[in-house]
Amino acid sequence: MPSRRLILTAALALPALHTARAQDARTLRIGSALDPQHPILVGARKMAEVAEAESGGRLKINLFPSSQLGSQREMWQNVQAGVLDGVIDATANMANFVPQFGVLDLPYLMPDEATAFRVLDGQVAQEELVGRGATAGFRIVNFWEVTFRNIYTRNKAINAVADLRGLKIRVIPNPSFIALFRGLGAAPTPMAFGEIYTSLQQGVIDGAENDNVTFLSSRHLEVARNLALTRHMMLVNTFAMSERQWQRLAPDLQAILARASLAGRAAVTAERSTRDVSALADIRAAGVTVTEPDLAPFIEIGRRTYGQFEDRLGRDMVARFVAAAR
């Protein structure tokens, strides 16, 4: 039978344990430029649910979709500074802060999603990218989504490279995107995602580019009635924490968040696979003209841009990723 002293000691320890747990409890603010119905946000809600359940309520995640916390660039800046806990966004935007992530934006680098995730989860990406991200202030918790992008335009259907000549095409503010569309003869026009709809509507730009699900969910098809299936760029969305805020999490909460992130990624993958099947059918049903250009000239022009980035990215890095993707 326990002594009275042991019982008293245990009783006194309980409030201290409770206080310690309360002190390391955290509520994280995670931003995204995407709308609440996008597969990324479906996954983010799953991550929040798992994190809260596994932590017994000690770890909560508040999500802010639709650029509520600022433009994509502003969110990345605030994550780097530790003002914002995390962001779920494209590595193409992160490349403005860690240039080496631009290797993922080389046109026609990866043939398909399975190859892309094999490379992203493998040794090359861990060695060349993840460590550099942490040094710059970004903790890559997981790479979440891989999509392939197509071109959509207001008035002119794209059947060949020549049809892009002179068109103002909104691109992510990223050197690889700009180089590709210059090579294709277009006028690449960087702007924030949240500005695209109005810019298309008012004729400020002639077109933009994105994956089919985002084209649909963003309602850009209301103001851009032509879609060309070019698959010119792979876009990688990642869940990145502020390295500073990550280090402030208790070790067990770090482990819980990492597991919750993988659950979120699985939810994104499931949602994306379901919606990819139906998105193109829905786009066609909405009366959008869908064209399928011969991709050989696009691929040739895209891969010709690689040499422009060897100084910025490192020739060896480009070679490693090209080899890993084959």
C-alpha positions as CSV (number, residue, x, y, z in Angstrom):
1,M,0.0,0.0,0.0
2,P,1.5,3.4,-1.0
3,S,2.7,5.6,1.9
4,R,0.8,8.8,2.7
5,R,4.0,10.7,1.7
6,L,4.1,9.1,-1.8
7,I,0.4,9.8,-2.4
8,L,0.9,13.4,-1.3
9,T,3.9,13.8,-3.6
10,A,2.0,12.4,-6.6
11,A,-0.9,14.7,-5.9
12,L,1.3,17.7,-5.8
13,A,3.0,16.7,-9.0
14,L,-0.3,16.5,-11.0
15,P,-0.9,20.3,-11.1
16,A,2.8,20.8,-12.2
17,L,2.4,18.3,-15.0
18,H,-0.8,19.9,-16.1
19,T,0.8,23.3,-16.1
20,A,3.8,22.0,-18.1
21,R,1.4,20.6,-20.7
22,A,-0.6,23.8,-20.8
23,Q,2.5,25.8,-21.3
24,D,3.7,23.8,-24.3
25,A,0.3,23.8,-25.9
26,R,0.3,25.7,-29.3
27,T,-2.2,27.1,-31.8
28,L,-0.6,27.4,-35.2
29,R,-1.7,29.9,-37.9
30,I,-1.3,28.3,-41.4
31,G,-1.9,30.4,-44.5
32,S,-2.7,29.5,-48.1
33,A,-3.6,31.4,-51.3
34,L,-6.1,28.7,-52.4
35,D,-9.8,28.6,-51.9
36,P,-11.4,26.5,-49.1
37,Q,-12.6,23.8,-51.5
38,H,-9.3,23.2,-53.1
39,P,-7.8,19.7,-52.5
40,I,-4.9,21.4,-50.5
41,L,-7.4,22.8,-48.0
42,V,-9.2,19.4,-47.8
43,G,-5.8,18.0,-46.7
44,A,-5.1,20.9,-44.4
45,R,-8.4,20.4,-42.5
46,K,-7.5,16.7,-42.2
47,M,-4.1,17.6,-40.8
48,A,-5.7,20.0,-38.2
49,E,-8.1,17.3,-37.2
50,V,-5.4,14.6,-36.7
51,A,-3.0,17.0,-34.9
52,E,-5.6,18.1,-32.4
53,A,-6.8,14.5,-31.8
54,E,-3.4,13.0,-31.4
55,S,-2.1,15.8,-29.1
56,G,-5.2,15.7,-26.8
57,G,-5.9,19.3,-27.8
58,R,-2.4,20.6,-27.1
59,L,-1.8,21.3,-30.8
60,K,-4.4,23.2,-32.8
61,I,-4.2,24.6,-36.3
62,N,-6.1,27.6,-37.5
63,L,-6.3,27.7,-41.3
64,F,-6.5,30.9,-43.4
65,P,-7.3,30.2,-47.1
66,S,-7.9,32.6,-50.0
67,S,-4.9,34.8,-49.2
68,Q,-6.5,36.1,-46.0
69,L,-3.0,36.5,-44.5
70,G,-1.6,38.4,-47.5
71,S,-0.1,37.5,-50.9
72,Q,1.9,34.4,-51.4
73,R,5.2,36.4,-51.2
74,E,4.0,38.1,-48.0
75,M,3.2,34.8,-46.4
76,W,6.6,33.3,-47.2
77,Q,8.3,36.5,-45.9
78,N,6.3,36.2,-42.6
79,V,7.0,32.5,-42.3
80,Q,10.7,33.2,-42.7
81,A,10.6,35.9,-40.1
82,G,8.7,33.7,-37.7
83,V,5.7,36.0,-37.7
84,L,3.5,33.4,-39.4
85,D,3.7,29.7,-38.2
86,G,3.4,28.1,-41.6
87,V,2.2,28.2,-45.2
88,I,0.9,25.6,-47.7
89,D,2.0,26.9,-51.0
90,A,4.1,26.2,-54.1
91,T,7.8,25.7,-54.0
92,A,7.9,27.9,-57.1
93,N,7.2,30.9,-54.7
94,M,9.6,29.6,-52.1
95,A,12.3,29.7,-54.8
96,N,12.3,33.5,-54.5
97,F,13.8,32.9,-51.0
98,V,15.8,29.7,-51.5
99,P,16.8,29.8,-55.2
100,Q,17.7,26.1,-55.4
101,F,14.1,25.1,-55.1
102,G,13.8,26.5,-58.6
103,V,15.1,23.1,-59.9
104,L,11.6,21.7,-59.4
105,D,10.3,24.3,-61.8
106,L,12.3,23.3,-64.8
107,P,9.9,22.8,-67.7
108,Y,9.0,19.2,-68.5
109,L,11.3,17.9,-65.8
110,M,9.1,15.1,-64.4
111,P,7.1,12.8,-66.6
112,D,4.4,12.0,-64.0
113,E,3.3,12.3,-60.4
114,A,4.7,9.0,-59.3
115,T,8.2,9.9,-60.5
116,A,7.9,13.3,-58.9
117,F,7.1,11.9,-55.4
118,R,9.8,9.3,-55.7
119,V,12.3,12.1,-56.3
120,L,10.8,14.5,-53.7
121,D,10.8,11.9,-50.9
122,G,14.2,10.5,-51.9
123,Q,17.8,11.3,-51.1
124,V,18.4,13.9,-53.8
125,A,15.7,16.3,-52.6
126,Q,16.6,15.7,-49.0
127,E,20.2,16.5,-49.6
128,E,19.8,19.4,-52.1
129,L,16.6,21.1,-50.9
130,V,15.3,20.3,-47.4
131,G,18.5,21.2,-45.6
132,R,18.8,24.5,-47.5
133,G,15.2,25.3,-46.6
134,A,15.9,24.9,-42.9
135,T,19.0,27.1,-43.1
136,A,16.9,29.9,-44.8
137,G,14.2,29.7,-42.1
138,F,11.8,27.2,-43.6
139,R,11.1,23.7,-42.2
140,I,9.7,21.5,-45.1
141,V,7.4,19.2,-43.1
142,N,6.3,17.4,-46.3
143,F,5.9,17.9,-50.0
144,W,2.2,17.7,-50.3
145,E,1.0,17.8,-53.9
146,V,2.3,17.5,-57.4
147,T,0.2,18.8,-60.3
148,F,0.9,19.6,-64.0
149,R,-0.1,22.9,-65.4
150,N,-1.9,23.9,-68.6
151,I,-2.4,27.2,-70.3
152,Y,-5.8,29.0,-70.5
153,T,-6.7,32.1,-72.4
154,R,-9.5,34.7,-72.8
155,N,-10.1,34.8,-76.5
156,K,-7.6,32.8,-78.5
157,A,-7.4,29.0,-78.5
158,I,-3.8,27.6,-78.3
159,N,-3.1,24.9,-80.9
160,A,0.6,25.5,-81.4
161,V,3.6,27.4,-79.9
162,A,3.0,30.1,-82.5
163,D,-0.4,30.9,-81.1
164,L,1.2,32.2,-77.9
165,R,3.2,34.9,-79.6
166,G,2.7,38.3,-77.9
167,L,0.1,37.1,-75.5
168,K,0.3,38.4,-71.9
169,I,0.3,35.3,-69.8
170,R,0.2,35.5,-66.0
171,V,2.9,33.4,-64.4
172,I,4.1,32.7,-60.9
173,P,6.8,35.3,-60.1
174,N,9.5,32.7,-60.7
175,P,12.5,32.7,-63.2
176,S,11.8,29.3,-64.7
177,F,8.2,30.3,-65.5
178,I,9.3,33.6,-67.0
179,A,12.0,31.9,-69.1
180,L,9.7,29.3,-70.5
181,F,7.0,31.7,-71.6
182,R,9.6,34.1,-73.1
183,G,11.0,31.1,-75.0
184,L,7.4,30.3,-76.2
185,G,7.1,33.8,-77.6
186,A,4.6,35.1,-75.0
187,A,4.9,38.0,-72.6
188,P,5.1,36.5,-69.1
189,T,3.4,38.7,-66.6
190,P,4.1,37.9,-62.9
191,M,1.3,38.7,-60.5
192,A,-0.3,37.4,-57.3
193,F,-2.8,34.5,-57.6
194,G,-5.6,36.6,-56.1
195,E,-5.3,39.1,-58.9
196,I,-5.8,36.7,-61.8
197,Y,-9.6,36.7,-62.1
198,T,-10.1,40.4,-62.3
199,S,-7.0,40.8,-64.6
200,L,-8.5,38.3,-67.0
201,Q,-11.9,39.9,-66.7
202,Q,-10.6,43.3,-67.5
203,G,-8.2,42.2,-70.2
204,V,-5.1,43.2,-68.3
205,I,-3.7,39.7,-69.2
206,D,-4.6,37.4,-72.1
207,G,-4.3,34.2,-70.1
208,A,-2.8,32.3,-67.3
209,E,-1.7,28.8,-66.4
210,N,-2.5,26.3,-63.7
211,D,-3.7,22.8,-63.1
212,N,-7.2,21.8,-64.2
213,V,-8.7,21.5,-60.7
214,T,-7.5,25.0,-59.7
215,F,-8.7,26.4,-63.1
216,L,-12.1,25.1,-62.2
217,S,-12.2,25.8,-58.4
218,S,-10.9,29.4,-58.9
219,R,-13.7,30.0,-61.4
220,H,-11.1,31.4,-63.9
221,L,-13.0,29.4,-66.6
222,E,-15.7,32.1,-66.3
223,V,-13.3,34.6,-67.8
224,A,-10.9,32.4,-69.8
225,R,-12.8,30.2,-72.3
226,N,-9.9,28.3,-73.8
227,L,-7.7,25.6,-72.2
228,A,-4.6,24.1,-73.9
229,L,-3.4,20.8,-72.3
230,T,0.3,21.6,-72.4
231,R,1.5,20.0,-69.0
232,H,4.4,22.4,-69.3
233,M,5.3,22.7,-65.6
234,M,5.1,20.6,-62.6
235,L,4.0,22.5,-59.5
236,V,4.9,21.2,-56.1
237,N,2.9,22.4,-53.1
238,T,4.5,21.9,-49.8
239,F,3.7,22.4,-46.1
240,A,6.4,24.6,-44.7
241,M,6.7,25.8,-41.1
242,S,8.8,28.7,-39.9
243,E,12.0,27.0,-38.7
244,R,11.9,29.3,-35.7
245,Q,8.4,28.3,-34.7
246,W,9.1,24.6,-35.4
247,Q,12.0,24.7,-32.9
248,R,9.6,26.2,-30.3
249,L,7.3,23.2,-30.5
250,A,7.8,20.5,-27.9
251,P,9.5,17.4,-29.5
252,D,6.4,15.3,-29.1
253,L,4.3,18.0,-30.8
254,Q,6.8,18.1,-33.7
255,A,6.4,14.3,-34.1
256,I,2.6,14.6,-34.0
257,L,2.6,17.5,-36.5
258,A,4.8,15.4,-38.9
259,R,2.4,12.5,-38.7
260,A,-0.6,14.8,-39.1
261,S,1.1,16.3,-42.2
262,L,1.4,12.9,-43.8
263,A,-2.3,12.3,-43.1
264,G,-3.0,15.7,-44.7
265,R,-1.0,14.7,-47.8
266,A,-2.8,11.4,-48.1
267,A,-6.1,13.3,-48.0
268,V,-4.9,15.7,-50.7
269,T,-3.8,12.8,-52.9
270,A,-7.2,11.1,-52.5
271,E,-9.1,14.2,-53.2
272,R,-6.9,15.2,-56.1
273,S,-7.2,11.8,-57.8
274,T,-11.0,11.9,-57.6
275,R,-11.3,15.5,-58.8
276,D,-8.7,15.2,-61.6
277,V,-10.9,12.6,-63.2
278,S,-14.0,14.9,-63.2
279,A,-12.4,18.3,-63.6
280,L,-11.7,18.1,-67.4
281,A,-15.2,16.8,-68.0
282,D,-16.6,19.6,-66.0
283,I,-14.5,22.1,-67.9
284,R,-15.7,20.8,-71.2
285,A,-19.3,20.7,-70.0
286,A,-19.0,24.4,-69.1
287,G,-18.3,25.2,-72.7
288,V,-14.6,25.8,-72.5
289,T,-12.7,25.1,-75.7
290,V,-10.1,22.4,-74.9
291,T,-7.2,21.9,-77.3
292,E,-4.3,19.3,-77.3
293,P,-1.3,20.8,-79.0
294,D,1.6,18.7,-80.2
295,L,3.9,18.8,-77.2
296,A,7.2,18.0,-78.9
297,P,8.0,21.7,-79.8
298,F,6.9,22.8,-76.3
299,I,9.2,20.2,-74.7
300,E,12.1,21.2,-76.9
301,I,11.8,24.9,-76.0
302,G,11.3,24.1,-72.3
303,R,14.3,21.9,-71.9
304,R,16.4,24.5,-73.8
305,T,16.0,26.8,-70.9
306,Y,17.8,24.6,-68.4
307,G,21.2,26.0,-69.3
308,Q,20.0,29.5,-68.2
309,F,19.7,28.2,-64.6
310,E,22.9,26.2,-64.2
311,D,24.7,29.2,-62.7
312,R,21.8,30.0,-60.3
313,L,21.0,26.4,-59.3
314,G,24.3,24.7,-59.8
315,R,25.1,22.5,-62.8
316,D,25.5,19.4,-60.6
317,M,22.2,20.0,-59.0
318,V,20.4,20.3,-62.3
319,A,22.1,17.1,-63.5
320,R,21.2,15.2,-60.4
321,F,17.5,16.0,-60.7
322,V,17.4,15.3,-64.4
323,A,19.0,12.0,-63.8
324,A,16.7,11.1,-60.9
325,A,13.6,11.9,-63.0
326,R,14.6,9.6,-65.8
